Amino acid sequence: MPELPEAELAAEQLRRWLDRIESVEVRDARALRDQEPEDFIAALAGREVSGVERFGKHIVVALGERRWWIHLGMTGRLVRAGSSESLPAATRWAVQSGGAWLGLRDPRIFGRTAAGDAAWVTGTAKLDQLGPDARSIDQEALAVALSRTKRAVKVALMDQSLIAGLGNIQVAEALFRAGVHPKRSACSLDEREVAALWTGMRGTIEDTLRDLQTVAGGDDEVVYMSDGGDNPFQVYGREGEACPRCGGPIGRFVQGGRSTFLCPACQPESPS
């Protein structure tokens, strides 16, 4: 499932791949948000790409005064090929740029996209409702955000209106690095714990992005850390394995409908 590091990698690849958008295909209109296929095509075709930015898990391509918003959803990933016919099944939309086709393969159609005037795209994608980006938020802003909610810290960190970009994997890893139990009330964290959490967030995001960049190499598809192969994470997906810090067993419980991984010894629910 894509989180901030995967979205950042996708943005990096788009910066390399996109130039002038020569043509556009909509293969499944369900991938568009509040927009007809003909309007989406008209907003993109023939436009020059002037930049690519990431906001949390969202990607925004600048096209002069227009914007193109891309959200990968739970199962979406960018794919690239020499012709539209060679793009894989379940590709929902595609654009031709720089002599190649770029599309979004999304089997479950959770990803969404839209293009048009900048203000309309911002409102349609609800980008104005996002909190500070998890990769750039400073420690003071994190402390302020957490102090405003009594929710469990894991639940709070996954609220995109509070802090944008974190998902289940990155939150579990950040909390482990900080030694904070996921059920702790966000506003109960003291200054030392907030500092440790801020460091843990930055550490897991940068480590995951570095690993993704290494795995992706020159491939024409974004890869996710959950795709298989060696598990690079310290606690996520490691129930019953030895904690890398204390050697005790990694635990798992369900929180907010999602699996939460932690070391009960290193992340006590009632800190001393």
N, C-alpha and C positions, 0 to 999 in steps of 0.2 A: 504494500500500500504506500503510495507516494506521500512523503512528508517534505519538510523544507529542503533537506539535502537533494532529494530527487528533483524537486522543482527547480532548484538552483542549477543542477546539472543540465536539465532540459533547457533552461534559459541560456546557459553557456553554449549548448549545441545550436540553439536557434540563432545566436549571434554569428556563428560560423556558417550556418547553412542558408540563412535568408538574405536576399538582396532585393531585387524587384520581384513582386508577385505577378507571374506571367498569366496564370490561369487558376481557377478554383473549382473544386468539385464538392458537392454535398451528397454523400451516399446514404445518409440517414438523418432526416430532419430532427429526430428526437435528440440529437447531440447539440442542437442550437437552443439557446435560451431566449425566449420572447422575440424571436426573429424568424422571418420567412427565408427559405433558401435563396431566393432571388435577391433579397436585400443584403444578405450576408455576402453573396458573390459580388454584388455591385460595390460593396464597401471595401473589398480587398483587391479585386482584379485591377492590374495595372499600377498599383501603388508601390512606391519606393519605401523600403524599411529603413527607418532612421534610428532605431534603437530597440532594445529589449530589456525590460525590467522585471524583477520578481517582487511580489508583495505577499509575504507569508507563503502559502501554497499556490498562489495565483501567479500567472505569467501575463504580462502586458506588452504587446508589440506596438511600437509607435510607428505611425504611417502619416507623417506630417501632422495635420490637425486631427486625424482620425486615430482610433485605437482598436487593437484586436486583442481580446481577452481569451485566455486559454486556462481551463482548469482540468487537470488530469483525472479527477475523481478517484475512485477506489481501484479501478482496473485499467485505466487508460495509460498509454505510453506512446511516445513519438516514434515513428518509423520512417525510414527514408529509402527510396528506391529510384532506379533509372527511369521507370515508366509507371503510370498509374495502374496498369494491368498487373504489375509485379508486386504492388503493395499487398500485404497479407489480408486474409479474410477478417471481417469485423473492423476494417478501417472505416471510420464514420465520416470523415472529411479529409480533404487533401488539397494542398496548394503546390503549384509548380514554381520553383525559384532556383536560379543558378544551374539550370539544366537538369534538375532532379525533382522528384516528387517527395513531398513531406506530408505525412498524415498522422492521424491519431487512431491507433488500434485500441478498441475499447469493447471487449466482449459483452460487458454488462451495462454499457451505456450510462455510466455514472458521471462521466466527464461532460463538461459543457463548454461552449464557446459562443462568442458574439463579436460583432465588429460594427463600428459606426463612429459618430461624433464622440469626442472624449467624455463629455459630461454624461451622455446617455449610457455609455459603456460602464462608467464608474458606478452609476446608479443601478444598472441592470445586474452587474456582477457584485454589487454591495461592497465594493472596495472601500467605500467611505465608512464602513462599519467595522473595519479591521482594527485591532489594537496594534501596538508597536511590534515591529518585526523581531522575532526571537534571536536572529543573528546579530542585530545591531542595538537592541535595547541595552541601556546601561544599568548598572547595579541599583542606582537610586530609583530609576523608573520601575524596575522590577519590584523593589520593596514597596513602592507606593501601590502598584497594581495588586500585589498579594494582600496588602493591609486592608483592602476594601472589600474582601469577601471572606465569609466564614466557611465556604465550601472546602471539601477535601482538596489538598494542594494538587493532586493529580488531575482531578476534575477541572480545577481552575486553570491549570496550565494548558489544558486542551481546549479551552474556550477561546475561539479565534478573535472574539471581540475584546478579550483581555490581553492576550499575547498571540500574535499571528505566526503560524508556521509549524507548531509542534503537534505531534500525533502520539499514538500509543507507544511506539518504539522509543522515540527520542525522550519522551517524558520519563518512561521507566528507567532509561539509562542515566538521565540527568539526576533523578532522585537517588539512584544508587550511588553515583559519584559523590553526591552531597551528603549521603548518610541520613536522608530524610524519609520517613515512612509515608507512603502514598495517601494514607487516611488522615494524616495530620491536617488540622484546619489551616488554610493558607495564611490567615491573619495571625496565627500563633507562632510563626517562625520568627526567631530573633535575628538580630543583625548578623551574627556569625553564620547562622544557617542560610540566610538569604545570600550572603556572599558565597558560601559553598555551592548553593544551587545555581547561582549566576555562572560561576566557574564551570560547574558540571554541564550546564546547558551549552555553553560555548564549546566546551571540550568535545562533547558527543556530536554536536553538529559538524564541527570541523573535521573530526576523525572520520565520520561517516561520509562526508563529501569527498575527502581525500581517497577513501577506499572506493567510492563510486567512480571517481575519475580514473583510478588505476584500472578497475575492472572494465570500464567502458572503452578506454583507449580510443581507437579510431572507428569503433563500431557505429553502425547507422541506426542504433536503437538505444533508448534509455534503459538502463538496468536498475533494478531495485535490490536493496539488501535482503529482502525477503524472498528472492527468487530461488533460493536453494544454494547448494555449495556450503563452504565453511561458514559457520555462524561467527560474525565478527564482534558480536555484542557481549558485554560482560554478564548481564542477567537476562535480557530478553530471550525468550525461547529456550531457557536452560533450566527448567524445573527439575529438581532432584540432583542437579550437578553441583560440584563443589564451588563455593563462592571464591572468586579469585583473590579476595582480600583476607578472609578469615578461615576458609576451608569448610565452613558449614554448608548445609544444603540450601540451594536456591528454592524459594517457595513461589507459589502462584495462587491468586484468588481472583474472583470476578468482581470488578468495580465499574459501575456505570455500564454494565453489559459487555465489558471488554476484559480480556485477561491482563492481569497486573503481575509482573514478575519483580521479586525483591529478595534481599537477604534479610531474614528476620533478625539476625544477630547484629548486622551492621546498620540496619534501619529500624531501630526499636520504635514501636508505636507510642510509647511513653518515655521520651528521652530523659536522662538523668540531669 
